[in-house]
Amino acid sequence: LQDNTPTPFLIRLGVMSEAGKVSKEKFNKFRQINRYLEFIEDTLKELQEKKLIGNSMKIIDFGCGKSYLTFALYHYLKNIKNLNIDVIGLDLKEDVINHCNIIAKDLNFNNLQFLKGDIKDFNIFKDVDLIFSLHACNNATDYSILKGLELGAKAILAVPCCQSEINQKIDKSPTTELKGVLSPFGNHGILQERFSSLATDALRALSLELCGYNTKVMEFIDMEHTPKNILIKAILGSPSEEKLEEKRKEYDRYLQFLGVNPLLDSLLKNYFKK
């Protein structure tokens, strides 16, 4: 999306003026939106190249919040890429949901709707092409991944946030290598916290590979704009039995090293490919 080019949804959301000028206060948000659309474009190409989608898509945004990215996604795929899409944004805050539905109606985004509800209870779509989760706190990211698997998502994009579970479990673990080989990390709370956050995302990427996805972990947006800048991208693949066996051994070694039983393991293990 271009600065100095009026875009109705960006004007309606207060990112740019009626003349199309992005406001100084919202320029970081504008950059985040464009970065997000780059990932959407890459994901779209990969899904099309693998013939996982045709000219239509069902998409869910879990924890959509004020929905800047949800509106951007709809605008890009519907108005620029000319796809037939159905998009649902889900959040727990009723006032936010009501506000977003009003904007969607004003913009004539007819196949975009916002619903109040918990990720774990979502059952509107059955076959989903893409799920996205931005800054879902702690295990909410894990539940969004689980729901993606339950709905047969062909692509999963997640930008996690506020990851505390593994850090807390490491504190109580008698076997973790954070108190052994990696004690220089474990001896300092801030280092252990940051290590645990990265360890959580590594576990998510590895778990998705065991579920049959090709995964990449990359920078979502420059660290100067937000510390919550890691994006996990997973596209449905067809790994060989040998590859899955190798990943399973890697997974088991990793959990033994961490010395914890993460919630993610209990959530996803039934979806691991044999």
C-alpha positions in Angstrom: 0.0 0.0 0.0 1.3 3.5 -0.9 1.5 6.6 1.1 -0.2 9.6 -0.6 -2.7 7.3 -2.2 -6.1 7.4 -0.6 -7.2 3.9 0.6 -10.7 3.9 2.1 -10.0 1.4 5.0 -6.9 3.2 6.0 -8.8 6.5 6.0 -11.6 5.0 8.0 -9.2 3.5 10.6 -7.4 6.9 11.0 -4.1 5.7 9.5 -4.2 8.3 6.7 -6.0 11.5 5.9 -8.7 11.9 3.3 -6.0 13.0 0.9 -4.1 9.8 1.5 -1.3 11.1 3.7 -0.2 8.6 6.4 -0.1 10.4 9.7 3.2 10.6 11.6 1.6 8.9 14.6 0.4 6.0 12.5 3.4 5.5 10.3 4.8 2.5 12.3 1.3 0.9 12.0 1.4 1.6 8.2 4.8 -0.1 8.0 3.5 -3.1 10.0 0.5 -3.4 7.7 2.7 -3.5 4.6 5.1 -6.0 6.1 2.1 -8.2 7.0 0.8 -8.0 3.4 4.3 -9.1 2.1 3.9 -12.2 4.2 0.3 -12.7 2.9 1.6 -12.3 -0.7 4.3 -14.9 -0.2 1.9 -17.3 1.5 -0.6 -16.9 -1.2 1.9 -17.7 -3.9 3.1 -20.8 -2.1 -0.4 -22.0 -1.6 -1.2 -21.5 -5.2 2.0 -23.1 -6.4 1.3 -26.2 -4.3 -2.3 -26.1 -5.6 -3.6 -26.0 -2.1 -6.1 -23.2 -3.0 -7.9 -22.0 -6.1 -9.6 -18.6 -6.5 -11.3 -18.7 -3.1 -10.2 -18.7 0.5 -11.6 -19.0 4.0 -9.5 -17.0 6.6 -9.7 -16.5 10.3 -7.9 -13.9 12.4 -7.8 -15.1 16.0 -7.5 -12.3 18.6 -8.1 -9.6 15.9 -8.3 -6.6 18.3 -8.7 -3.3 16.5 -8.3 -5.3 13.2 -5.9 -3.1 11.2 -4.4 -6.3 9.7 -7.8 -8.0 9.2 -9.0 -5.0 7.1 -5.8 -4.9 5.2 -6.0 -8.6 4.5 -9.5 -8.3 3.2 -8.7 -5.2 1.0 -5.6 -6.8 -0.4 -7.1 -10.2 -1.3 -10.5 -9.0 -2.4 -9.8 -5.6 -4.1 -6.3 -6.1 -5.4 -5.9 -9.9 -5.9 -9.6 -10.4 -6.9 -10.1 -13.5 -4.8 -13.4 -14.8 -3.5 -12.8 -14.7 0.2 -14.7 -15.1 3.5 -12.9 -13.6 6.5 -13.8 -13.8 10.2 -12.1 -11.8 12.9 -12.5 -13.3 16.4 -11.9 -11.5 19.7 -13.2 -11.5 23.3 -13.9 -7.8 23.5 -17.5 -7.0 22.5 -17.0 -3.3 22.1 -14.1 -3.9 19.7 -16.1 -6.5 17.7 -19.1 -4.1 17.4 -16.9 -1.3 16.3 -15.2 -3.4 13.6 -18.5 -4.7 12.3 -19.7 -1.1 11.8 -16.5 -0.2 9.9 -16.8 -3.4 7.7 -20.4 -2.4 6.8 -19.4 1.2 6.1 -16.7 0.0 3.7 -19.0 -2.6 2.0 -16.6 -5.4 3.0 -19.5 -7.8 2.7 -17.6 -11.1 3.3 -15.8 -9.8 6.4 -17.4 -10.3 9.8 -16.3 -10.0 13.4 -17.4 -12.3 16.1 -17.1 -12.3 19.9 -15.8 -15.6 21.2 -13.0 -17.8 22.5 -10.5 -19.5 20.1 -11.2 -22.8 21.7 -14.9 -22.6 21.0 -14.8 -21.5 17.3 -16.6 -23.8 14.9 -18.1 -21.5 12.2 -15.7 -22.7 9.4 -14.9 -26.3 8.8 -12.3 -26.2 6.0 -10.0 -23.2 6.5 -7.2 -22.0 4.1 -5.4 -19.6 6.4 -5.4 -18.7 10.1 -3.6 -15.7 11.5 -2.8 -14.8 15.1 -1.1 -11.6 16.1 0.2 -11.1 19.6 -2.0 -13.7 21.3 -0.7 -13.8 24.8 1.1 -16.8 26.2 -0.8 -20.1 25.4 -3.5 -18.3 23.3 -1.0 -18.7 20.4 -0.9 -22.5 21.1 -4.7 -22.7 21.1 -4.9 -20.8 17.8 -2.4 -23.3 16.3 -4.5 -26.2 17.7 -7.7 -24.7 16.2 -5.9 -24.3 12.9 -5.1 -28.0 12.9 -8.7 -28.9 13.9 -10.0 -26.9 11.0 -7.5 -28.3 8.5 -5.7 -25.0 7.9 -3.5 -25.0 4.9 -1.4 -22.1 6.2 -0.8 -20.9 9.8 0.8 -17.5 10.6 1.4 -16.6 14.2 3.2 -13.7 15.9 3.3 -14.7 19.5 3.4 -12.5 22.6 4.0 -12.6 26.4 5.3 -16.1 26.6 5.7 -17.2 30.3 4.7 -20.8 30.5 8.0 -22.5 29.7 9.9 -19.9 31.8 7.8 -20.8 34.8 8.1 -24.5 34.3 11.9 -24.2 33.9 12.0 -22.6 37.4 10.4 -25.8 38.8 12.2 -28.4 36.7 14.9 -30.6 38.4 16.2 -31.8 35.1 16.4 -28.7 32.8 19.7 -27.9 31.2 19.0 -24.2 32.0 20.3 -25.1 35.4 23.0 -27.4 34.0 24.9 -26.8 30.7 23.1 -23.5 30.2 23.3 -22.2 33.8 24.8 -18.9 32.5 21.3 -18.3 31.2 19.4 -19.9 34.0 21.4 -17.9 36.7 19.9 -14.6 35.4 16.2 -14.1 35.3 16.1 -11.8 32.3 18.3 -14.1 30.2 16.2 -17.1 31.2 13.0 -15.3 30.3 14.3 -14.3 26.8 15.7 -17.8 26.2 12.4 -19.3 27.2 10.5 -17.1 24.8 12.7 -18.2 21.9 12.6 -21.8 23.1 8.8 -21.6 23.0 8.7 -20.4 19.4 11.2 -23.0 18.4 9.0 -25.7 19.9 6.0 -24.4 18.0 7.8 -24.5 14.7 9.1 -28.0 15.3 5.7 -29.2 16.5 4.1 -27.9 13.3 6.7 -29.8 11.2 5.6 -32.9 13.0 2.1 -32.1 12.1 3.1 -32.1 8.4 3.8 -28.5 7.8 6.9 -26.7 6.3 7.8 -24.0 8.8 9.9 -20.8 8.8 10.6 -18.5 11.7 11.4 -14.9 10.6 11.4 -11.3 11.7 7.9 -9.8 11.4 8.9 -6.1 11.7 12.0 -4.3 12.8 12.8 -4.7 16.5 12.9 -0.9 16.9 9.1 -0.9 16.3 8.1 -3.8 18.6 10.0 -6.5 20.6 7.2 -8.9 19.6 8.5 -9.4 16.2 8.9 -13.1 15.5 6.5 -14.6 12.9 6.0 -18.4 12.6 4.9 -19.3 9.1 3.6 -22.9 8.4 2.4 -24.2 5.1 0.9 -27.6 4.7 3.4 -30.0 3.1 4.0 -33.7 2.5 7.1 -34.8 4.6 8.5 -38.3 4.1 8.4 -40.9 6.9 12.2 -40.5 7.2 11.9 -36.8 7.7 9.1 -37.2 10.3 11.2 -39.8 12.2 14.2 -37.4 12.2 12.0 -34.6 13.5 10.5 -36.8 16.1 13.9 -37.6 17.5 14.8 -33.9 17.4 11.6 -33.1 19.3 12.2 -35.7 22.0 15.8 -34.5 22.5 14.6 -30.9 22.8 12.0 -31.6 25.4 14.4 -33.6 27.4 16.9 -30.7 27.2 14.3 -28.2 28.4 13.2 -30.5 31.1 9.5 -29.4 31.0 6.1 -30.7 29.9 4.7 -27.8 27.8 1.0 -27.4 27.2 1.7 -27.4 23.5 2.8 -31.0 23.6 -0.5 -32.2 25.1 -2.5 -30.0 22.6 -0.8 -31.1 19.4 0.6 -34.6 19.9 -2.6 -36.2 18.5 -1.9 -34.3 15.2 1.7 -35.5 14.9 2.1 -37.6 11.7 3.2 -41.2 12.2 
